[in-house]
Amino acid sequence: MSDTFNAIQSLYPNVVTVKTTAEGIVSAYDESMGPVVISMPAIDQEQDRLEAEAIAQAEAKEALRQSMITKLATTLTSEETALLEELL
């Protein structure tokens, strides 16, 4: 799924279909193919928010990974620590 579709779904949960023309015009439709009025500035803002959220989640996961390695490495040899870092 595209970032635009994810942002539209987040803001307009009733949207099931999104079409983009060659000119970049985005149209959204509900399940009965009825058009749904959308706001591109709001969608752009939601895309930014979702991207920032994904980055924050990735950073938190990496911090947790590093924390685990540090805790486990206290009882491991340097070779074992290096292998652990490769595996995690």
C-alpha positions in Angstrom: 0.0 0.0 0.0 1.2 3.5 -0.7 1.8 6.1 1.9 -1.0 8.2 0.4 -3.5 5.3 0.7 -2.5 4.6 4.3 -2.9 8.3 5.2 -6.3 8.4 3.5 -7.4 5.2 5.3 -6.2 6.7 8.6 -8.3 9.9 8.0 -11.2 8.4 6.1 -11.8 4.8 7.3 -14.8 4.4 4.9 -12.5 4.8 1.9 -11.8 1.5 0.2 -10.5 2.6 -3.3 -8.2 5.4 -4.2 -7.4 6.4 -7.8 -4.7 8.7 -9.0 -4.7 10.1 -12.5 -1.6 10.7 -14.6 -1.9 14.4 -13.6 -1.7 13.4 -10.0 -5.3 14.1 -9.1 -6.4 11.8 -6.2 -10.0 10.5 -5.9 -11.3 8.4 -3.1 -14.4 6.1 -3.0 -16.3 4.1 -0.4 -17.3 0.5 -0.8 -20.3 1.3 -3.0 -17.9 3.3 -5.2 -19.5 6.6 -4.0 -17.0 9.5 -4.1 -15.6 10.6 -0.7 -14.5 14.2 -0.3 -10.9 14.3 0.9 -8.5 17.1 1.9 -5.0 16.8 0.3 -3.4 19.1 2.8 -4.8 17.0 5.6 -3.6 13.9 3.8 -0.1 15.3 3.4 0.0 16.2 7.1 -1.2 12.7 8.0 1.5 11.2 5.8 4.1 13.2 7.7 2.7 12.1 11.0 2.6 8.4 10.0 6.2 8.6 8.7 7.4 10.2 12.0 5.6 7.5 13.9 7.2 4.8 11.8 10.7 6.3 12.4 10.0 6.6 16.1 9.0 2.9 16.3 12.1 1.9 14.3 14.3 3.9 16.6 12.6 2.4 19.7 13.1 -1.1 18.4 16.8 -0.4 17.7 17.3 1.1 21.2 15.7 -2.0 22.7 17.9 -4.2 20.5 21.0 -2.4 21.7 19.8 -2.6 25.3 19.4 -6.4 25.0 22.9 -6.8 23.4 24.5 -4.7 26.2 22.8 -6.7 28.9 23.6 -10.1 27.3 27.1 -9.1 26.4 28.2 -8.7 30.0 28.5 -12.4 30.3 29.8 -13.2 26.8 33.2 -13.2 25.2 33.9 -10.6 22.6 33.5 -13.2 19.8 30.1 -14.2 21.3 29.1 -10.6 21.5 30.0 -10.0 17.9 28.0 -13.0 16.8 25.0 -11.8 18.9 25.1 -8.4 17.2 25.1 -10.2 13.8 22.1 -12.3 14.8 20.1 -9.5 16.3 
